[in-house]
Amino acid sequence: MSIPRGWRGWLVVVLIAIAGGGAAGSVAASREAAQATPVPGDPVQVVAAGLVNPRGVAFNDGGEIIVALAGTVGGTAGVAEIVAGCPRALVEGVPTSRVVFGAPVGVADVAFLNGQLYALVAGGDIDRGAAVNGLYRVEANGELALVADISSFIRDNPVAEVPGDYDTDGQPYALLPDGDGFLITEGNSNQLMRATLDGRATRVADLSRGHPIPTGIAPAPDGGVYVGYFSIAPYTEGTSKVVRVAVDGSVTDAWTGLSLIMALAVDGAGELYALEMASGYGDDGGEIGPGTGRLVRQTGPDGAEVVATGLSLPTAMEFGPDGALYVASPAFGADGGEGTVLRLDLTGELPLAVPAGLAAPSCG
């Protein structure tokens, strides 16, 4: 597969964090906790374990957790439903590839629209005639049906500033239901796209200036959407931001002073949250330490309240039907099923401190 080089920079950061013990500590903690049982009522709980590089999270009509899985290599990505805290495959055999330093891309996100489950595939390879990156419908028999071809759209419709590390398949990252389709962030060519259920793919906003790597997306209460930027190398702390993309495609800054944004979410009161992969490293990626991921809530155009600390390379989040926030991790280093989904109850005293060695379901 062509290497999605637009993600190389953030993978360098991930590698540094792992070298510092982040992933290794997470793996060891997961194994140690596997024999324990989560305690109901705890503000921080592991509600899903045994996940191979988890990505986006969604909830079906029954409130069960659905998780996108990046997989390891080859056709190992998929979609899983969480049953008794452990994954049960809904879709298997989705193309997976490794980008620089071994981070996998496969299924990037999942979402429901009108009761139907959809998956965003990021491990396709148009250059070699393999499955394309795109929006897929999850069929009842576990097959994926292509709805909108993102790889071909990217090739046929270049952005204003095509990156030097251009990848013809792009790097679709996150889904947001939108009328008769989905809004999609794409972080190699750097854009906000829209894919409709009749198969059309269009560009909502060209975000390519400066190669900011769009990641998270959330609805803006007054219309349009928020889009988070992972930011460009060298990823100096505080240089990431959230922009608001209006319905007409115009782009304005909405929240600045953040770091390494992986996901966004808006709660029932309209408050905006950002998930930071790491914090506390200043302008030196070599200082990124294990368990430094954070959840922050916006307090102003450049202000943030820390809501949770100690997250291990978090990659995605979603508010559940119970009002709690569910966070998937890690972004890298869960080839053996060490990935988890945490449930964060934000109704009590904040910030929450996520401890190492949390009790987790035992998944064989």
Beta strands, then each sheet from edge to edge (+ up, - down):
strand 1: 44-51
strand 2: 54-59
strand 3: 65-69
strand 4: 74-83
strand 5: 86-98
strand 6: 104-105
strand 7: 107-113
strand 8: 116-121
strand 9: 134-138
strand 10: 144-149
strand 11: 172-178
strand 12: 181-186
strand 13: 191-196
strand 14: 201-206
strand 15: 214-219
strand 16: 225-229
strand 17: 240-245
strand 18: 251-258
strand 19: 261-266
strand 20: 272-276
strand 21: 293-300
strand 22: 303-311
strand 23: 316-319
strand 24: 325-329
strand 25: 339-344
strand 26: 352-353
sheet 1: 1+ 25- 24+ 23-
sheet 2: 2+ 3- 4+ 5- 6+
sheet 3: 7+ 8- 9+ 10-
sheet 4: 11+ 12- 13+ 14-
sheet 5: 15+ 16- 17+ 18-
sheet 6: 19+ 20- 21+ 22- 26-
end
